[in-house]
Amino acid sequence: MRRPFARTLFRAPALLAAAVLLPLATPASVAADSVVIGGRPVHVADSPWVVALSSRDRFGGTRAGQFCGGVVVGRSTVVTAAHCLSEEVLGTALRAVGDLKVIAGRDDLRTRAGAEIPVRHIWVNPDYDPETNSGDVAVITLETPLPGRYVIPMAASGDAAYKVGTGAEVYGWGDTSGTGDYSNTLRAADVHVLGDSVCKEAYPGSADGAFRADTMLCAGEAQGGRDACQGDSGGPLVAQGRLIGLVSWGSGCGRPGRPGVYTRVSEAMRVMPTPV
């Protein structure tokens, strides 16, 4: 079965439109410079709530060990995808990763800007289902709190930000082409919230996963193109200044009829610990 993946902001050229999903980068993967097609460079000064998860021991030092994204929802609280902290992604048990950190305030992973903050505690949703991908959320508590301006509000159930057709932005440092070209700098892409019926048609239940409207939402473009990709998992989907989704899974990157699927934040709020 194809698992969820650290899904960059990606516009697929025609020859990649039918590409199959590549697995998440393993500890031996090598990042490459690239230019995102369909996305754009952004600065953490304008979106300080976007952070990177890092383990140099597991993923090397070229890009500061970045392997997933995360979002600051409390001064000491970062939310990310549960699958980012799985043995399948890390290549070992979470408890064996001694250098896990959250990188905040850094645009370019090759620099020393911002801060690398140790982790005090990790909560992984006990109801996360790796077969359907439902409940894909985890919470990281930081050793040192961040300034209040880093915190983005989460959109509760019924918020207008979830309305179908709403413009949204997805952020990350992940794959820019679907072929392993990982970005060194933070990028964003514009997408739209799609209806549950679109997602159900795309993912009725298969080896890819199964769309569940109660725990997931999807976003992208009907014709494909702009999307998240490998390396972006756990990163934010933001609409109207509020967090509505966490990058979770999908089939390929930017494929027509295969939108990106996100953890629905309103449901994550119901099950996760209260941010601090």
N, C-alpha and C positions, 0 to 999 in steps of 0.2 A: 504494500500500500504506500502511496505517496503521502508523506506527512506534511503538516503545515511548514511554511518556510519563512525564513527571515526575508519577506517579500520586499530600485531607485526609480525612482520616479522616472518613468520609462515610456518611450514611444517606440513601438516596434516597427522596424522597417518591414517591407512586404515579405522579404525572404525569411524573416523570423516569425511571421504571424502564426505559422503552424508548428513552431518549436514546442517540444515537450518540456515539461518542468524539469529543471536541473535540481539536484539535491542541494540542501543547504551546505555552505562552505564547511569543510572539515578543518581540523587544526592544521593540516598540511597545506591548505589552499593558499594561493599567492594572489594578492590584490594587484590590480593594474590601474593606471591612469586612464581616464575616459571622459567623454563629454556626454552628459545626459541629453537625449533627444526627446523633446517634449516637456522637459522639466526646466528648472532654472536654479541658479545658485541663490541661497538665502543666508542670512546672518543670524547667529544665535542671539545677538543683541535685540533683534526684532521678534525672536521666538525662543526665549531663554528656557522654556519648559521642555524643549527637545533635548534629550540626553542620549548618550551612547553607553551600552554595556560593554565592558572590557575584561579580557583575560589574556595577557601576553603569554602566559604559560600554555594556554590551549590554542591560541590563534596567531601567535607571533607578534612582533613589534612594529611591523611596517606601518600599520594604521592604528597604532596604540592598542592592538588587541581587540578592536571593535568587532562584535559579532551579531548584535541586535540593537534595537532602539528601545527607548523608554520615555515616559512622560512624567513630569513633576506635578503632582496633584496635592501635595502638602509640603511644607518646608523640609520635612524629613522623609517624605513618601514619594516613591516612584512606582508607577504601574508599568507593566510590560506583559508580554505573552507568556503563558505557562510553558509552552513548548520550547521557548528560548532556554529554559533552565533544565531541560530534560537531558537524560544521558545520551540520547540519540544526537542531540545538537552539540553538547559539550564534549562528547567522546569519553566521558567518565561520569561518575556519580557527582551530583552537585556538591556534596560534602567534601569531595576531594579537590575542589577548585579553591585553592588558598589565596588567589590574588584577584578575585572578582571585585571590580570597582565600577562606579558610575562616573562617567566623564561629563561634566557640565561646563557650559560657557566656552566651548571650543568649536569653531567652524571647520578648521582644517586639522584632521587627525594626525598629521605629521608634525604639528607644532606642540608646544607645551602650554598653550593658552588655557585659561580656565582652571578647573580643579578636577583632580581624580579622587573621588571620595570612597573610602572603604564602606563595606556593607555591614550593618549591625544585625539585621534579621531578614529572613525571607519567608514569605507565605506563598505557597502555590495552591491554587484552587483545588481542593480534594475532589471536586466534581468534574474536573477537566476530563474530557473523553477524547483520547487521541484517535479514535476511530471515526467519529463524526466531526471532531474539532470543536465541539461545544464546550463553553466555559473556559476558553483559552485566556486566562488572566492570572497574573502573579503580582505580588506586592513586595517591593524592596524597601526596607527601612534603613536610612543612611546614618552613619556614625556622626556626621556633622550636618546640621541644618543649612539649607540654602536660604538666600534672601527671599522675602515674600514676593518680590516681583517675578520670581521664577515660576510661581504656581499658576496653573491654568484651571479654570473652573470646569467641572464635569457636568454634562447635560443630563438632567434627570428624565425619567419617563414622561412623555408628553411634550417635551421641549420642541419648539418650532425648528430647531436645527436639524431634527431627524426627518423633516418633511421631504418627500420625494421631489427631486429636481433641485434641491438646495445645493449651491456651490460649496465645495469643500477643498481642503488642501491636505495632502499627505506628505510627510517629511521622512528623510532618511539618508543614510550613507551607503546604501546597498548597491546591488548590481545595476548597471546602467544600460545593459544590452540584452540581458537574458543569457549571456554566454560567459559570465564570470568576470566582467569588467567592473570592479568595485570602485566607487567614488571615494576620493580622499576628503572631499569637502561636502558640507551639508547642502542638500537640494530639496526642492519642493515641486510638486506638480498639482495642477488644478484638475479636479474631478467633480462628479455630481453624485449625490445620493440617488440610488436606484431603488425601484420598487421591489417589495418582497417577491412578487410574482416573477420578476426577471431573474432573481437569484434562485428561486425554486426550479425554474426551467433550466437554468445553467447547471445546477448542482442538485439533482433530485435524489442522489444517493448512489455512490459508486466508490471506487478506490480513491477518488479525490477527496471524498468527504460528503457530508449531507448538510444542505443549508437549513438552519433552524431560525425562524424569524424571532423567536423569543430571546435568543442569545447572540444573534449575529445580525449584521447588515452588510450590504455590499455597495460599492461605489466604483465609478469608472466612467467610461463612455460607451454608448451602445455599439459604436463601430470599432471599439478597441482603441489601443494607443496608449494614452497616459495611464500609468499604473504604478504600484509598488512592485518590488521584486525581491530576490534573495538578498539577505542582509538587512532588510527593513523591518522584520518582524518585531512586534512590540512597540513600534513607533506610532505617532499620533495621526489620526484623521480628525481635522478640526473644521468646524463650521460655525459661522457667526460668533467667533471668539470663544467657542466652547469645545471641549473634547467630546467627540461622539463615538469614536472607534479606535481600536488598536489593531494594527496590521497583523493578520492571522494566517490566511491561507488562500489558495486559488489554484487554477490550472494554467501553468505558464505565466507569462508576464505580458500584459497588454494585448491579449488575444481577443478578437471579436467574439462576443457571446460568452466570454469567460471573465467576468469582472472580478476584481479583488474582493475578498470576503474579510470582514473586520469583526472583532469582538464588540458587541453592543455595550457601550459604556453604562447605559442606564441599568442593564442587568448586572454588569460587573459591580456597580455601586451597591447592589442589593446583597451580594455575597461576600464582598471583600472587607477587610478590617477598615475601620474609620481612619482616614488620613490624619497624620500628625505633622 
